[in-house]
Each structure stands twice: as C-alpha cells, then as structure tokens.
Amino acid sequence: MAGGGSSATGTGSATGRTHDDRRRARDDRERDRDRRRRDASRRLDPDARRHPLHARVWAPATDEPVPALLEYLPYRLDDWTAPRDSERHPWYAAHGYASIRVDIRGTGSSDGLFVDEYSAQELDDGVAVIEWIAAQAWCTGAVGVFGISWGGFNGLQLAARAPEALKAVVTVCSTDDRFDNDVHYMGGAVLGIDMAAWGATMFAFNSRPPRPEVVGAGWVGRWRERLESNRPMTPTWLAHQERDDYWRHGSVCEDYSSIDAAVLAVGGWADPYRDAVLRLVENLPGPAKGIVGPWSHQYPDRGLAPGPSIGFLQETLRWWDRWLKGVDTGVEADPALRAFLSDSEPPATSYPSAPGAGSPRSRGRRPSPSPRSPCCRSPRSTGRPPRATPSWSARPSAPGSTPAASSRSATRPTCHRTSARRTASPSASTCCSTSRSTCSATCSSTSRSRATCRTRTSWCGSATSRPTGRPPS
C-alpha cells in the first residue's frame, strides 16, 4: 500500500483545533486516499476479435488481487460521463475495488461499429469483458456490474447471460421489459416524443469522432467508417409495434430464473422505470433487494430535485462487500423493499424535496444519508449515521411479518413552505401556527373549499414535523 499522508499540526487553542486545522487535516486524509488508488486508460481486446474496446481502470495501489466493478456504456467515457466517472470509480478504488468503465463497441473511442441498443454484439462483448477482467492477476475473479439507465439495462441483461465471474449487480433506473416499460411504447401506444428524441440523441452521439490520442493515426478513417454506417434507430423501433422477438431480446422478464447474481434494484417515484424495481424484487430467484425514493432519472446521491438524496455509494458498498468479498454487512437482513412514502403536495412548477410520510412505518434500516443532502448530516462530519427520518417504509423480507407499529414524534408542527401566492393567504399563515381546532375554524371562516381546509388541517394537525431542510439535531 502506498505511504499515507501526515496529519496537520494544530495551531488552535488547547480545547480544540481551528477551522483551518480541521480543513487541512481533512485535505490530508483525502490526499492519502488518493495515493491508495491508481487509474489508467487501456485498450481491451478481450476476445481477440480485433475490435479493442476503450476502457479506463481505477485500482487500489496494492499488489493484492481485489474484486472488480464494471460500468459498460455507449456514453463516451472521455467526455460525456467523465465528470461522473471521476467521482464514482475512484471512490470504489479507494474502498478496495478495481473499477472499470468501458465504452461499448462503436461508441466513444472503442473500435468497431455500433449496431443497436442492447444488441447481441453488445452483450457478447460484455460477457467477454467480464471474463477478461476476472482472468487478470489483479482481480480475485469476482466481478460486479453497475449502472444507471442503459448501464442498468445491460447489467441485468449480462446477469441473464450468467457468466461465472459475475456475482452481483446494482441496477438503477432500468427496466426488465423493453417493450412495455421503456421509451418506445407504453401499453402498445407509440411514445412519439421520447422515441424521436432518444433516437436523435444517440444518432448524434454515435456521429462524434474517437479521440486521436487514444485510437492513433487511423482515427480519421475509423470516424468516416462510423459516419457511413450510422443510422437512426427510430425506424427500427417503429417497425416492431408489438411484443415480438426484437423486444423479447434483452427483456429479463421473459425468464427471471436466468439471473443467479445478487441484484440491488434502485429507482425513483418520479422515474418511468420505477415499477421495474417492484417486479425484480418479487420475481428474481436469487438475492434481490429494492430501494425506491422520491428521485427522478438520476443517481440518488446527486442531490438533484426531487430529494432528499441518500448515500447511494455507501449502500452499494454494503452490497459489493457482501457478494464480492464475503463480508457480513447485514444486507441480507434488510427488508426486501425500502420505499420513500410521500405526503400530498400542492401543485407547483417544481418540487425541490418531496414531503416525507408523517410517521415511521419501517422495521428495516433507512438507506444511508447522502453527504450532499441538506436535510441530513454527513457521516464524515459526526463519525456516526444520522438519526433516521420518518419517511421510509419497508416491505419485510420474511413472508407474513408486519411492520412495527407507527409512532409519532412529540415535536411541534412546522409550517410547510408553500408558493408565494399561497403563503400570502391569511388562512395559510394562521393554520400553520395554531392548533387543529383553530385551524379548522379559520379555514371555515374563509372562502376556501372544504377540500382545501381538510388538507390544511392535516398539515397543521400532524404531530410530526414536516421536512424543513435543516439537519437533525
């Protein structure tokens, strides 16, 4: 292991270090962690087909073999996903994993020609990459696959191919049914806007050149070949308007039993693929757990609306450590499904944070809080997990078991923030600061409808505080 960094010398008072001292100590710890990982770009030719795939590998600075993680996408690791990759993959490397990001054939700086989404060529290459990784001297032979959207789709599809080295999958915002739950059709109806927009997006991305410094002197010829073969995928999708073999290919719902790997499925209520989490948890024969939060089509630790976010990387580390390292992290005792239960919300143009359910209804542990989240303390700041908030409910793992009885906090109700127009209403300000009876009387004395009054009464009368964006004490 590479040498560690030295600690900063404090110059503060005898009772504690100054803010600058703490910041320097934190920076030293980060630099020490950086020294314990390496990264390099590589050209992989796992099956000797003379179509090298462009990859970037982050690995711990150790001579001991480690498990490996793969993210396999067509989204150009040299530019489009580079900011995201530079956060996730080094983090995994610093926690004892070789983390590999690979461009699919015919995309980014990988050789060959792109055919179609989730093609047999893509999956064959993916299996070959997994087998190549497992055979390297720096790998223990245990491989996990993770990804969001496309990377979540093909993670499940690769698991259905059942390569021996693939032990675990983390799939985010993906689907098990390409025909009925994707951007092409919904209930048999054409999703025209989604289909056209996504087809045009991929056509544009696949028209971009490979990086000359990666491919070499022949990059112009390879780019020209790519341009001449590039075709929009939308006509192909429109040619298959029923569930046929085209859509059955890559739809793991056709045979859930083909997946032996442990699967952690993650989704968001504001994402169109949310139902897939429920189906996967219910139907996969092997170890499977699900997390559904208030998020849209994004990683749940990004801190983007709607929130709150969670410590997604910390959750996945528990999954990887259990299934790739054999460490008992307690994931098997987690509920089969952990879901964020949202309260009602008045119409608005955006929802920065979803209002949480009024009382705790979960037997299981809440997902780890995100260091980015404004409503949770960072685990790094306290050294211990924050107190669980009452907005997560769990489906028990054991059949027949029931969640624990609801409990209520004795905290004083906190006014729910509304839009400027609603806050200006006298009944709104009065209802949020008075008792249930006063609230009802006030609402009744205004021109508000009974439905609105009932809603406001439930806001004010709840014994549990609504989210305010402040860290828990």
BELRAPE-V194261 format. One record per pair of residues at least 6 apart in sequence whose ideal C-beta (glycine too) atoms are under 8 Angstrom apart, sorted by the first residue. I is the first residue (numbers start at 0). J is the second residue. D is the distance in Angstrom with one decimal. If there is no record, write none. Layout:
BEGIN
I,J,D
I,J,D
END
This chain:
BEGIN
0,35,6.2
0,59,7.9
0,60,6.3
0,61,5.5
1,34,4.4
1,35,5.7
1,60,4.3
2,34,6.9
3,31,4.6
3,34,7.2
4,27,4.4
4,28,7.1
4,30,4.9
4,31,3.8
4,34,7.1
5,27,6.6
6,24,6.0
6,27,6.2
7,20,5.7
7,23,3.7
7,24,4.6
7,27,5.8
8,20,7.9
9,16,4.2
9,17,7.3
9,20,4.6
10,16,8.0
10,17,6.6
10,19,8.0
10,20,6.3
11,17,3.9
11,20,5.7
16,24,7.4
32,93,4.7
33,89,7.6
33,93,7.6
34,60,6.6
35,59,5.8
35,60,5.2
35,61,7.8
35,92,7.9
35,93,5.9
36,57,5.8
36,58,6.7
36,59,5.7
36,60,6.2
36,89,5.6
36,92,3.7
36,93,5.1
37,57,7.1
37,58,5.3
37,59,7.6
37,60,5.4
37,92,7.5
38,55,6.4
38,56,6.4
38,57,4.1
38,58,7.3
38,88,7.4
38,89,6.8
38,92,7.1
39,55,7.2
39,56,5.7
40,53,7.3
40,54,7.2
40,55,5.1
40,56,7.9
40,213,6.7
41,54,4.9
41,55,7.2
41,56,5.7
42,51,4.2
42,52,7.3
42,53,6.5
42,54,7.3
42,213,7.6
43,51,6.3
43,52,4.7
43,53,7.8
43,54,4.9
43,101,6.8
43,128,6.4
43,131,6.4
44,50,7.2
44,51,4.5
44,52,7.4
45,52,7.4
45,124,7.5
45,127,4.1
45,128,5.1
45,130,6.8
45,131,3.5
46,123,7.9
46,124,7.4
46,127,4.1
46,131,7.7
49,110,7.7
50,104,5.7
50,109,7.5
50,110,4.6
50,111,3.9
50,124,7.8
51,109,7.1
51,110,5.2
52,101,5.4
52,102,6.3
52,103,7.6
52,104,6.3
52,109,4.4
52,110,7.3
52,124,6.7
52,128,6.8
53,76,6.8
53,77,7.6
53,101,7.2
53,102,4.6
53,107,5.5
53,108,3.9
53,109,4.6
53,209,7.6
53,213,5.9
54,76,7.8
54,99,5.8
54,100,6.6
54,101,4.5
54,102,7.3
55,76,5.7
55,84,7.0
55,88,7.4
55,99,7.3
55,100,5.0
56,97,6.4
56,98,7.5
56,99,5.1
57,88,4.4
57,89,5.2
57,91,7.1
57,92,4.0
57,97,7.1
57,98,4.7
57,99,7.7
58,65,7.1
58,92,5.7
58,97,4.2
58,98,7.6
58,137,6.3
59,65,5.8
59,92,5.5
59,93,7.3
59,95,5.7
59,96,7.4
59,97,7.3
64,136,6.7
64,137,5.7
64,138,5.7
64,139,4.6
64,140,7.9
65,95,5.6
65,96,5.9
65,97,5.4
65,137,6.8
65,138,6.9
65,139,6.2
66,95,7.7
66,96,5.6
66,97,7.4
66,138,7.1
66,139,5.3
66,141,4.4
66,142,7.0
66,143,6.9
66,319,7.0
66,323,3.8
66,324,6.1
67,96,6.6
67,97,4.3
67,98,7.4
67,99,6.2
67,132,4.9
67,133,7.3
67,135,7.9
67,138,4.8
67,139,7.9
67,141,7.4
67,142,5.0
67,143,7.4
68,88,7.9
68,91,5.6
68,96,5.2
68,97,7.2
68,98,4.7
68,99,6.9
68,142,7.4
68,143,4.9
68,144,7.4
68,145,6.1
68,319,6.8
69,99,5.1
69,101,6.7
69,128,6.6
69,129,6.5
69,132,6.5
69,142,6.2
69,143,7.2
69,144,4.9
69,145,7.6
70,84,7.7
70,87,7.9
70,88,7.5
70,98,7.6
70,99,7.2
70,100,4.9
70,101,7.3
70,144,7.5
70,145,5.9
70,146,5.1
70,150,5.5
71,101,5.0
71,103,6.5
71,125,5.3
71,128,6.8
71,144,6.9
71,146,6.9
71,150,6.3
71,153,5.9
71,154,7.7
71,157,7.6
72,80,6.6
72,100,7.5
72,101,7.6
72,102,7.0
72,103,6.5
72,106,7.9
72,146,6.5
72,149,5.7
72,150,5.0
73,102,6.8
73,103,4.4
73,105,7.9
73,106,3.8
73,107,7.2
73,113,6.8
73,149,6.6
73,201,7.4
73,204,7.1
73,205,7.5
74,80,4.9
74,102,8.0
74,106,7.5
74,107,7.5
74,149,7.2
74,204,7.2
75,102,6.6
75,106,6.7
75,107,4.1
75,108,7.8
75,204,6.7
75,207,7.0
76,84,6.0
76,100,4.9
76,101,7.6
76,102,5.5
76,107,5.8
76,108,7.9
77,107,6.2
77,108,6.0
77,210,5.3
77,213,7.1
79,204,7.4
80,100,7.4
83,298,7.9
84,100,5.2
87,98,7.5
87,312,6.9
88,98,4.0
88,99,7.8
88,100,6.0
89,98,7.6
90,312,5.7
91,98,4.1
91,312,7.8
91,316,7.8
91,319,7.8
92,98,5.4
94,316,5.9
95,324,7.7
96,319,6.5
96,323,7.6
97,132,7.7
97,137,6.1
97,138,6.2
99,128,8.0
99,132,6.4
101,109,7.6
101,128,5.8
102,108,6.2
102,109,4.2
103,109,6.5
103,113,7.0
103,121,5.5
103,124,7.1
104,110,7.0
104,111,4.0
104,112,7.3
104,113,6.7
104,120,6.4
104,121,6.9
104,124,5.4
105,111,4.8
105,112,4.4
105,113,3.2
105,114,7.2
105,205,7.0
105,225,6.6
106,113,5.5
106,204,7.2
106,205,6.2
107,209,6.8
108,209,4.1
108,210,4.9
108,213,4.2
108,214,5.8
109,209,7.7
110,214,7.6
110,221,6.9
112,224,7.0
112,225,6.5
112,228,4.8
113,205,5.3
113,225,7.7
113,228,7.9
113,229,7.5
114,120,5.3
114,121,7.4
115,232,6.1
115,235,6.6
116,149,7.2
116,201,7.5
116,232,6.6
117,152,6.2
117,153,6.0
117,156,6.0
117,177,7.2
117,248,7.2
117,249,4.0
119,248,7.3
121,153,6.6
122,153,6.8
122,156,5.7
122,157,6.3
122,160,6.2
122,249,7.6
125,153,6.2
125,156,7.9
125,157,4.9
125,160,7.8
126,157,6.4
126,160,5.2
126,162,5.0
129,142,5.2
129,144,7.4
129,157,6.8
129,162,4.9
129,164,5.5
129,165,5.5
130,162,6.0
130,164,6.3
132,138,5.7
132,142,5.5
132,164,7.3
133,140,4.8
133,141,7.5
133,142,5.4
133,163,7.8
133,164,3.5
134,140,7.9
139,323,7.8
140,164,5.9
141,164,6.7
141,166,5.1
141,322,7.9
141,323,4.4
141,324,7.6
142,162,7.9
142,164,4.6
142,165,5.5
142,166,6.7
142,323,7.7
143,165,7.4
143,166,6.3
143,167,4.4
143,168,6.7
143,169,7.1
143,318,8.0
143,319,5.5
143,322,7.1
143,323,5.5
144,153,8.0
144,154,4.3
144,157,5.7
144,158,7.2
144,165,6.3
144,167,7.9
144,168,5.2
144,169,7.7
145,151,8.0
145,154,6.4
145,168,7.0
145,169,4.0
145,170,7.5
145,171,7.6
145,315,6.7
146,152,7.9
146,153,7.1
146,154,5.2
146,169,7.8
146,170,7.0
146,171,6.9
146,173,7.7
147,171,4.0
147,172,5.2
147,173,7.5
147,296,7.9
147,297,7.5
147,298,5.8
148,171,7.6
148,172,5.4
148,173,6.5
148,296,6.7
150,171,8.0
150,173,8.0
151,170,3.9
151,171,5.0
151,172,6.0
151,173,2.9
152,170,7.8
152,173,4.8
152,174,6.6
152,177,7.9
152,249,7.1
153,249,7.9
154,168,4.7
154,169,7.3
154,170,4.9
154,173,7.2
155,168,6.5
155,170,5.4
155,173,6.3
155,175,6.5
155,251,4.9
155,258,7.1
155,262,7.3
155,279,7.8
156,249,5.0
156,251,6.5
157,165,6.4
157,168,7.8
158,165,6.1
158,168,5.0
158,251,7.6
158,257,8.0
158,258,4.6
158,259,7.6
158,260,4.5
158,262,6.8
159,251,5.0
159,254,7.1
159,257,4.4
159,258,5.4
160,257,8.0
161,257,6.4
161,258,7.4
161,259,5.8
161,260,7.7
165,260,5.3
166,260,5.9
166,261,6.8
166,322,5.1
166,323,5.6
167,260,5.6
167,261,4.5
167,262,7.5
167,263,7.6
167,318,6.2
167,319,6.5
167,321,8.0
167,322,3.8
167,323,6.0
168,260,5.2
168,261,7.2
168,262,4.9
168,263,7.2
169,262,7.9
169,263,4.7
169,265,7.0
169,315,5.1
169,318,6.1
169,319,7.9
170,262,6.5
170,263,7.4
170,264,5.4
170,265,7.1
170,279,7.7
171,265,4.5
171,266,7.3
171,298,6.3
171,299,7.6
172,265,7.4
172,266,5.9
172,267,6.8
172,270,5.1
172,272,5.2
172,296,5.1
172,297,7.4
173,264,7.7
173,272,5.9
173,275,6.3
174,180,4.4
174,181,5.6
174,272,4.9
174,275,4.5
175,250,6.5
175,251,4.7
175,252,4.3
175,255,7.7
175,275,5.1
175,278,5.7
175,279,5.9
176,250,5.2
176,252,4.7
176,275,7.2
176,278,7.8
177,183,7.6
177,246,4.9
177,247,8.0
177,248,7.8
177,249,5.4
177,250,4.6
178,184,6.0
178,242,4.6
178,246,3.6
178,247,7.8
178,250,6.7
179,185,7.3
179,186,7.2
179,242,7.3
180,271,7.4
180,272,6.4
180,274,6.6
180,275,6.1
182,190,5.9
182,193,4.0
182,194,6.2
182,197,5.0
182,271,7.9
183,189,7.6
183,190,6.1
183,193,7.5
183,194,5.4
183,236,4.9
184,190,6.2
184,240,7.2
187,240,7.7
187,241,7.7
189,237,7.3
189,240,7.3
194,233,5.7
194,236,5.8
194,237,7.5
195,233,6.1
198,231,5.1
198,232,5.0
198,233,3.5
198,236,7.2
199,231,7.0
199,233,7.8
201,232,6.3
202,229,6.5
202,230,7.7
202,231,4.8
202,232,7.4
205,225,6.9
205,229,5.1
206,225,7.4
206,226,6.1
206,229,5.6
208,218,6.6
208,222,4.2
208,225,7.8
209,218,5.5
209,221,6.2
209,222,6.4
209,225,7.9
210,218,7.5
211,218,4.4
214,221,6.1
235,245,7.9
239,245,4.4
239,246,6.3
247,253,5.3
251,257,7.0
251,258,6.4
252,278,6.7
252,282,7.5
255,279,7.9
255,282,4.3
255,283,5.4
255,284,6.6
256,284,5.4
258,283,5.8
258,284,7.4
258,285,6.3
259,284,7.7
259,285,5.2
260,285,6.5
260,322,7.8
261,285,6.0
261,286,3.9
261,287,7.2
261,318,7.2
261,321,7.6
261,322,4.5
262,279,6.2
262,283,5.7
262,285,7.0
262,286,7.3
262,287,4.7
262,288,7.8
263,287,7.7
263,288,5.4
263,289,7.7
263,290,7.4
263,314,7.6
263,315,6.9
263,318,4.8
264,275,6.9
264,276,4.5
264,279,4.5
264,280,6.4
264,287,6.9
264,288,7.4
264,289,4.8
264,290,7.6
265,276,6.9
265,289,7.3
265,290,4.8
265,291,7.6
265,292,7.9
265,299,6.4
265,311,7.3
266,272,5.8
266,273,4.5
266,275,6.6
266,276,4.2
266,289,7.6
266,290,7.6
266,291,5.1
266,292,7.9
266,294,8.0
267,273,6.2
267,291,6.8
267,292,5.5
267,293,6.4
267,294,3.2
267,295,5.6
267,296,7.2
267,297,7.3
267,299,6.9
268,291,6.4
268,292,7.2
268,293,5.6
268,294,7.5
268,339,7.0
268,341,6.9
268,353,7.7
269,293,6.6
269,294,6.3
269,295,4.1
269,296,7.9
269,305,5.9
270,294,6.6
270,295,5.5
270,296,4.8
271,296,7.6
272,296,7.7
273,291,6.0
276,289,4.4
276,290,7.5
276,291,5.4
276,336,7.5
277,289,6.9
277,291,7.8
277,336,7.1
279,287,6.0
279,289,6.7
280,287,5.3
280,288,6.8
280,289,4.1
280,335,5.4
280,336,5.4
280,394,7.8
286,322,7.3
286,331,6.9
287,335,7.4
288,318,7.9
288,330,6.7
288,333,5.7
288,334,7.7
288,335,6.2
288,336,7.4
288,337,7.9
289,335,6.7
289,336,4.4
289,337,7.2
289,338,7.9
290,299,7.6
290,309,7.7
290,314,7.0
290,336,7.7
290,337,5.0
290,338,7.6
290,366,5.8
291,336,7.1
291,337,7.5
291,338,4.5
291,339,6.6
292,299,5.3
292,307,8.0
292,308,7.9
292,309,6.4
292,338,7.8
292,339,4.5
292,366,7.5
293,305,4.8
293,306,6.7
293,307,7.3
293,339,5.1
293,341,6.0
293,352,7.7
293,353,3.5
294,303,7.7
294,305,6.6
294,306,7.7
294,308,7.5
295,303,7.4
295,304,7.7
295,305,6.7
297,303,5.4
298,311,5.8
299,308,5.7
299,309,5.2
299,311,4.8
299,366,8.0
299,369,7.6
300,308,5.3
300,309,6.3
300,310,6.3
300,311,3.8
300,312,6.2
300,369,4.5
300,371,6.3
301,308,6.5
301,371,7.1
302,308,5.0
302,369,6.6
302,371,3.6
302,372,6.4
302,373,7.9
304,349,6.2
304,350,6.2
304,351,4.6
304,352,7.1
305,350,4.5
305,351,6.7
305,352,6.2
305,353,4.8
306,351,6.6
306,352,4.4
306,353,7.0
306,372,6.5
306,373,7.8
306,374,7.4
307,352,5.7
307,353,7.6
307,355,7.9
307,368,8.0
307,369,7.6
307,372,5.0
307,373,7.8
307,374,5.0
307,375,6.8
307,388,7.9
307,390,8.0
307,466,7.3
308,369,3.9
308,371,5.6
308,372,4.6
309,366,4.1
309,367,6.0
309,368,6.3
309,369,5.3
309,372,7.4
310,366,6.9
310,367,3.3
310,368,5.5
310,369,4.9
310,370,6.9
310,378,7.0
311,366,7.9
311,367,8.0
311,369,7.0
313,367,4.0
313,378,7.4
314,366,5.5
314,367,5.5
317,328,4.2
317,329,7.2
317,330,5.2
318,328,7.8
318,330,5.8
320,326,4.2
320,328,5.0
321,327,7.1
321,328,4.8
321,330,4.9
321,331,7.2
329,364,7.9
332,363,8.0
332,396,7.3
333,363,5.5
333,364,6.5
333,396,7.0
334,361,7.3
334,362,6.7
334,363,3.7
334,393,3.5
334,394,5.5
334,395,5.6
334,396,5.5
335,394,5.2
335,395,7.1
335,396,4.7
336,393,6.8
336,394,3.8
337,361,7.2
337,363,6.0
337,364,8.0
337,365,7.3
337,366,6.1
337,391,5.8
337,392,7.6
337,393,5.1
337,394,7.8
338,391,7.1
338,392,5.5
338,393,7.5
338,394,7.2
339,353,6.9
339,355,7.1
339,356,7.9
339,390,5.8
339,391,5.9
339,392,7.8
340,355,7.3
340,356,3.7
340,360,7.1
340,390,6.4
340,391,7.3
340,392,4.8
341,353,4.6
341,354,6.0
341,355,6.8
341,356,6.8
341,390,7.7
342,354,4.2
342,355,6.7
342,356,6.1
342,357,6.5
342,465,7.5
343,354,7.6
343,454,6.8
344,350,6.4
344,353,7.2
344,354,5.7
345,417,6.5
345,418,7.7
345,421,6.8
345,454,7.7
347,418,6.1
352,374,7.1
352,466,6.0
352,468,6.9
354,415,6.9
354,465,5.9
354,466,6.2
355,388,6.3
355,389,6.5
355,390,2.6
355,465,7.6
355,466,5.6
356,389,6.6
356,390,5.0
356,392,6.7
357,389,7.1
357,407,7.8
357,461,5.1
357,463,4.8
358,389,5.6
358,405,4.4
358,406,6.4
358,407,5.4
358,463,5.8
359,387,7.2
359,389,4.1
359,391,7.8
359,403,7.9
359,405,6.8
359,406,6.1
360,392,4.5
360,393,7.8
360,402,5.2
360,403,7.7
360,405,5.6
361,387,8.0
361,391,5.3
361,392,5.2
361,393,4.1
361,402,6.2
361,403,7.5
362,393,5.7
362,395,6.1
362,400,7.4
362,402,5.2
362,403,5.1
363,393,3.9
363,395,7.6
363,396,8.0
364,387,7.5
365,387,4.2
365,388,6.9
365,391,4.6
366,391,7.1
367,378,7.2
367,384,6.7
368,375,3.4
368,376,7.1
368,377,7.6
368,378,7.1
368,384,7.0
368,385,5.1
369,375,6.7
370,377,3.9
370,378,7.0
370,379,6.4
373,468,5.3
373,470,7.7
374,388,7.3
374,466,6.0
374,467,7.8
374,468,5.7
374,469,7.1
374,470,6.8
374,471,7.9
375,385,4.9
375,388,7.5
375,470,6.5
375,471,7.2
376,385,4.6
376,470,4.9
376,471,6.8
378,384,5.9
378,385,7.6
385,470,7.5
385,471,5.6
386,471,5.1
388,466,7.8
388,471,7.1
389,408,7.2
389,463,6.2
390,466,7.6
392,402,7.0
393,402,6.5
395,401,6.9
395,402,6.7
407,462,4.6
407,463,5.8
408,462,6.6
408,463,5.0
408,464,6.9
409,462,6.9
410,462,7.7
410,463,7.0
410,464,4.9
411,464,7.3
412,431,7.5
412,458,7.8
412,459,5.9
412,460,7.7
412,461,6.1
412,462,7.2
412,463,7.9
412,464,6.4
412,465,7.6
413,464,4.3
413,465,5.4
413,467,5.4
414,428,7.9
414,431,3.4
414,432,6.8
414,465,7.8
415,431,7.0
415,458,5.4
415,465,4.7
416,422,7.4
417,427,6.2
421,427,5.5
422,428,6.9
424,445,7.8
425,441,7.9
425,445,7.2
426,441,5.4
426,442,5.5
426,445,4.6
426,447,5.8
426,455,6.9
427,455,7.1
429,437,7.4
429,438,7.3
429,441,4.7
430,438,4.3
430,441,5.9
430,442,6.3
430,455,4.5
430,456,7.4
430,458,7.0
430,459,4.9
431,458,6.9
431,459,5.9
433,441,7.0
433,459,6.9
434,459,7.6
435,456,6.2
435,459,6.2
435,460,3.8
438,455,6.3
438,456,5.4
438,459,4.3
438,460,6.8
439,452,6.9
439,456,5.5
442,451,7.2
442,452,3.5
442,455,5.6
442,456,6.7
443,452,6.5
447,455,7.6
458,465,7.2
END
